[in-house]
Amino acid sequence: MPRFTTVAGLDMIISLKNSARSKAFVVFVFGYTCNAQQTSLFPEYNYNPFILNPAYTGMADGAEATISNYGYVNGIEGSPKTLAFSFHSPIARDKMGIGGAVLHDKIGVTTSTKAFVAFSYKIFFDLESDRPYWQIYDQNVLSFGITAGVQQYSEDLLDLGIHNDPEFDENINANIPAMGIGVLYNRANFYLGFSAPNILGDRFASRDDLELNNPFYGYFGYRFFTSRTEDIMIKPSTLLKYEKGAPMQIDANIAVNFKNKFEIGTGYRSSNSISFLGGIYALDHLKLVYYYNIGLKNALLGNSHGILISYSFNKKD
């Protein structure tokens, strides 16, 4: 059965059960194979993990708004493009978090827009009951998150110009309820998370010719300084993605942060790409990250790049 993957944060595979329509669509979308996979983007889970895991909702010092844009540099009409906007904030003395996001993806004649709201609940641990007020507290928190929203999926099949074929005589539009869950354990120097962004699958889709799979994400990372002055922080991290019918995907990344002013990083994705990035932290509130992905031997669309801009409100001193 041919399969198509929605782009970026949606991370769901939509299968068109009619093979004739699917094959024609693949041809028009510049030779994508029937098992084409769209993976989560490198900066999305390292610099805006809220998109991937609702347990991150409200984990920042204050409210945080982020916008990101992604695309390929090949100039081919119909290449995948992604635009995402998110906002989340801690509430109830940081014990809870609320937020929301809008993700817009376009590939060929297919467009997918997902909007969701998120909520998290946090459990804080402190193993020292008599900690003196002056002692630095290594935050030790377990967070649970949930999202609820809707995905609007459409195919402008009439734009393909295929005549005298009933499979292409109307456009496809569908609304799909979406729900996701996530859990996160976080300390000052270590984090570990798991998320499933689409636990409902296609159970409540407005059409019966769509099939959605639920990817599962597991990831962990470490943070450590190279000296007592804490001028340089090293941040290795790994993301694992499992999806039924697809090989396990592994992202291995490392970033170096200099005095929390600028950052450089690189990573390798098992789907044959290498990533490079540079980031600037301006005025203690604004974060700018540019990244460039180099496709290796099996990369059908070549290289891609994107930018992420994030602003933190009411940041604590």
C-alpha positions in Angstrom: 0.0 0.0 0.0 1.6 3.3 -1.0 2.2 5.7 1.8 2.7 9.4 2.2 4.1 11.2 5.2 2.9 14.5 6.4 5.7 16.9 7.1 7.5 18.2 10.2 5.8 18.1 13.6 2.8 16.1 12.4 5.0 13.0 11.9 2.1 10.9 10.7 1.9 8.7 7.7 -1.2 9.1 5.6 -1.9 6.3 3.2 -4.2 6.7 0.3 -5.9 3.3 0.0 -6.5 3.8 -3.8 -3.3 2.7 -5.4 -3.9 4.3 -8.7 -4.4 7.7 -7.2 -1.4 7.2 -4.9 1.0 6.2 -7.7 0.1 9.2 -9.9 0.6 11.5 -6.9 4.0 10.1 -6.3 5.0 10.7 -9.9 3.9 14.3 -9.7 5.8 14.9 -6.4 9.2 14.6 -8.1 9.8 10.9 -7.8 9.2 10.3 -4.2 9.3 6.6 -3.5 6.1 5.0 -2.1 7.9 4.7 1.3 9.1 8.3 1.4 9.7 9.3 5.0 9.5 12.8 6.5 11.4 13.0 9.8 11.4 15.5 12.6 13.7 18.3 12.0 17.0 18.6 13.8 16.3 22.0 15.5 12.7 21.2 16.3 13.5 18.8 19.1 16.7 20.4 20.3 15.6 24.0 20.3 11.8 23.7 20.4 11.1 20.3 22.0 7.6 21.4 22.8 6.7 20.6 19.1 7.7 17.0 19.7 6.7 16.3 23.3 3.9 18.1 25.2 5.6 17.2 28.5 7.9 20.2 27.7 5.0 22.6 28.0 5.9 25.3 30.4 9.4 23.9 31.1 11.1 27.2 30.1 11.7 30.0 32.6 8.7 31.9 31.3 6.4 32.1 28.4 8.1 31.2 25.1 7.1 31.8 21.5 8.8 30.1 18.5 8.5 30.3 14.8 10.4 28.1 12.3 10.5 27.7 8.6 12.0 24.8 6.6 12.5 23.9 3.0 14.8 22.4 0.3 17.4 24.4 -1.6 16.9 22.6 -4.9 14.3 25.0 -6.2 12.0 22.2 -7.5 8.4 23.2 -7.5 6.4 21.1 -5.0 9.4 20.4 -2.7 8.4 20.0 1.0 7.9 23.2 2.9 7.1 23.6 6.6 6.1 26.5 8.7 5.5 26.1 12.5 4.5 28.5 15.3 4.2 27.5 18.9 3.6 29.2 22.3 3.7 27.8 25.8 4.0 29.0 29.3 4.3 27.7 32.9 1.4 28.3 35.2 0.4 27.5 38.8 3.9 28.3 40.2 5.5 26.2 37.4 3.7 23.0 38.5 1.7 23.1 35.2 2.1 24.3 31.7 -0.2 25.3 28.9 0.5 26.0 25.2 -0.5 25.5 21.6 0.9 25.3 18.1 0.1 25.5 14.4 2.0 23.4 11.9 1.6 23.9 8.2 3.1 21.5 5.7 3.0 21.4 1.9 4.4 18.9 -0.5 3.3 18.9 -4.1 -0.5 19.2 -4.3 -0.8 18.0 -0.7 -1.3 20.4 2.2 -1.6 19.5 5.9 -2.3 22.0 8.7 -2.4 20.9 12.3 -3.5 23.0 15.3 -3.4 21.7 18.9 -3.4 22.8 22.5 -1.2 21.3 25.1 -1.2 20.8 28.9 1.4 19.4 31.2 1.7 18.5 34.9 5.0 18.4 36.7 6.2 16.6 39.8 9.2 18.1 41.4 11.6 16.1 43.6 14.1 17.3 46.1 16.0 14.6 48.0 17.2 17.1 50.6 14.4 18.2 52.9 16.6 20.6 54.9 18.3 22.3 51.9 19.7 25.7 53.0 18.3 28.7 51.1 21.7 29.5 49.5 22.4 26.1 48.0 21.9 25.7 44.3 19.0 23.3 43.6 19.6 20.8 40.7 16.0 20.8 39.3 14.7 17.2 39.4 11.3 17.1 37.7 9.0 14.5 36.0 6.6 16.0 33.6 3.5 14.5 31.9 1.9 16.1 28.8 -1.1 15.8 26.5 -2.2 17.5 23.3 -5.6 17.7 21.6 -6.3 19.3 18.2 -7.3 18.7 14.6 -5.4 18.2 11.4 -6.8 19.5 8.1 -5.6 17.4 5.1 -6.2 18.3 1.5 -5.0 17.2 -2.0 -5.7 19.5 -4.9 -5.9 16.7 -7.4 -7.6 18.8 -10.1 -4.3 20.8 -10.3 -2.6 17.7 -11.7 -4.5 18.1 -14.9 -5.4 14.4 -15.3 -8.6 14.1 -17.3 -11.0 11.2 -17.9 -10.0 9.5 -14.7 -12.6 9.3 -11.9 -9.8 9.0 -9.3 -8.7 12.6 -10.1 -12.1 14.3 -10.8 -12.3 15.9 -7.4 -10.1 17.3 -4.7 -9.6 15.5 -1.4 -10.3 17.2 1.9 -10.4 15.6 5.4 -10.5 16.7 9.0 -8.7 14.4 11.5 -8.9 14.7 15.3 -5.5 14.4 16.8 -4.3 13.6 20.3 -0.8 13.1 21.6 1.0 12.2 24.9 4.4 12.6 26.3 6.6 12.2 29.4 9.8 13.8 30.4 12.4 13.4 33.1 14.7 16.4 33.4 17.6 17.5 35.5 20.1 20.3 35.1 22.6 18.1 33.3 20.4 15.3 31.9 17.0 14.7 30.3 15.1 11.7 29.0 11.8 11.8 27.1 9.2 9.7 25.3 6.3 10.8 23.1 3.5 9.6 20.8 2.0 12.5 18.8 -1.0 10.7 17.3 -2.5 8.0 19.5 -5.9 8.3 17.8 -4.6 7.3 14.4 -7.4 7.4 11.8 -10.2 6.3 14.1 -12.2 9.5 13.8 -11.1 10.8 10.3 -13.8 12.4 8.2 -12.9 10.0 5.3 -12.4 6.3 5.3 -9.7 6.3 2.6 -7.0 7.7 4.9 -4.7 5.7 7.1 -2.6 7.3 9.8 0.2 5.6 11.7 1.5 6.7 15.1 5.3 7.3 15.4 7.0 6.8 18.7 9.9 9.0 19.8 12.5 8.3 22.5 15.3 10.7 23.2 17.9 11.6 25.7 20.6 14.2 26.2 23.4 15.3 28.5 24.7 18.8 29.4 28.1 19.4 30.9 30.6 22.2 31.2 34.3 22.0 30.2 35.6 24.0 33.1 34.7 25.4 36.5 34.1 28.8 34.9 31.2 27.3 33.0 32.0 29.3 29.8 31.5 26.4 27.4 28.7 23.8 27.6 28.8 20.6 25.6 25.4 19.1 24.7 25.3 15.6 23.1 21.8 14.2 22.3 20.2 11.3 20.5 16.7 10.8 19.1 15.1 7.5 18.2 12.0 7.3 16.0 10.0 4.1 15.5 7.1 3.8 13.0 5.3 0.7 11.9 6.5 -0.3 8.4 9.6 1.9 8.5 13.2 1.3 9.6 14.2 2.7 13.0 15.6 6.2 12.6 18.5 7.5 14.7 19.6 11.1 15.1 22.9 11.7 16.9 23.8 15.3 17.6 26.2 17.4 19.5 26.3 21.2 20.1 28.7 23.5 21.8 27.4 26.6 23.6 29.7 29.5 24.4 28.7 31.6 27.5 25.1 31.2 26.4 25.8 33.8 23.7 26.2 31.6 20.6 26.2 28.0 19.7 27.4 25.7 16.9 26.5 22.0 16.3 26.4 19.1 14.0 24.5 15.8 13.7 24.0 12.7 11.7 20.7 11.1 10.7 20.5 7.4 9.8 18.3 8.4 6.8 21.5 9.6 5.2 22.0 13.3 6.1 24.4 15.4 8.0 23.3 18.6 9.8 25.2 21.8 10.7 23.8 24.7 12.7 24.7 28.1 14.2 22.7 29.9 16.8 22.8 33.3 18.5 21.3 34.2 21.9 20.6 38.0 21.8 19.5 40.2 24.7 18.9 37.1 27.0 15.5 36.7 25.4 15.9 36.1 21.7 17.3 33.0 20.1 18.1 32.6 16.4 19.2 29.3 14.9 20.0 28.5 11.3 20.6 25.0 10.2 21.7 23.3 7.0 21.2 19.6 6.2 23.4 17.9 3.6 21.8 14.9 1.9 24.0 12.0 1.3 23.9 9.2 -1.4 20.2 8.3 -1.1 18.8 11.8 -0.6 16.3 12.3 -3.4 15.8 16.0 -2.9 19.3 17.0 -2.0 20.1 19.6 0.7 17.7 21.5 2.9 17.9 24.4 5.4 15.8 26.4 7.8 15.6 29.0 10.5 14.2 29.1 14.0 13.4 32.2 16.0 12.4 32.0 19.6 11.5 34.7 22.1 11.3 34.2 25.9 9.0 36.4 28.0 9.5 37.2 31.7 12.7 35.4 31.9 13.9 34.8 35.4 17.2 36.2 36.6 
